[in-house]
Amino acid sequence: REFPDHHAYADMDREEIRRAAAASSAELVLCTHKDLVKLPINDLGQRPLWALTVEMQIREGAEVLEAALDRVTQQAHDHRS
C-alpha cells in the first residue's frame, strides 16, 4: 500500500496495513524513517516495522545547484533586511 507524502496516519490506516501484513507472506513491514515517526508502533500484523533512511547525492552539477541556492538565499536575506 502506498500513502501520499506527509500523510497523517489514522487508526484505520494502521489497521489496513496490519491486515495486509498479516495476510501476506512478508517477514516485515518497510517504510521510510520519516513515516516511522508517524507510526508509533513496533510491529504491524505481527511483522516488525523497519524503516529506511533516504539520502540524496548530487552526482553532477553540484556547483550549479549551489550557486542557484546561494542566489536564492541571498535574495531572501536582502528582502528581510
N, C-alpha and C positions, 0 to 999 in steps of 0.2 A: 504494500500500500504506500502511496506517495502522498505527502501533505505539502501544501504550499509553504514557501519561505515565510518565516515569522509567525507560523501557526501557533495559536494558543490551544494546547491540548486540553480537551474536556474529558470528563469521566467516560463518556460514550466512545471517544476516540481511543482511549487506553483499553477499554473493553473490546473494541473492534480488533485492535492489534493483538490483544491477549488471545482472543478466539482464533484469529488467523494463525498465530504462532502455535497454539495448542493443536490445531487441525493439520499442521504441516509436519514435515519430517525435518524441519530446521533444528539445528542444535543450539542456535542463539538468535537473538534479535539485534540488528545492527542499525545504528542511527548516527547522526553527526553529534559531535560534542556539544554544539550549540543547542541541539534538541534535547540532549541528555539532561541538561539543567532544567528543562521544562517538564521532564518526566521523572518526578522524584520517587522512583521505584528502582529496584534492583533486578527484577525479572518480570517477564510477561508470558503468560501461558506456561509457566514452569520452565521457561527458557531464560538464560541470563541475558541481560541487556548490556550490550557493548557499544562503545562509541568510537568514531573516527575523528581525528583532528585533521581538518582540511587546511592546507597551506598553499600558497601561491608562489611561484618562482618566475620572475621575468627572465626569459631566455634571450630575447633580442629587443633592442630599443629602449633599454633602461634609461639611458641618458636623455632620450627624447621625452620619456614619461616624466622623469624627474624635473626637467626644465619646464614642462607644462604645469606640473604640480606647484613648482616654485612660483610661476606666474600667477596661478590662481590664489595661492595663499598670500602672496604679496598684494594682490588686488583686494582681497578680503581684509587684510590688515589696513590698507590705505582707506577703505570705506569706513572702518571703525574709528580711525583717527580724526 
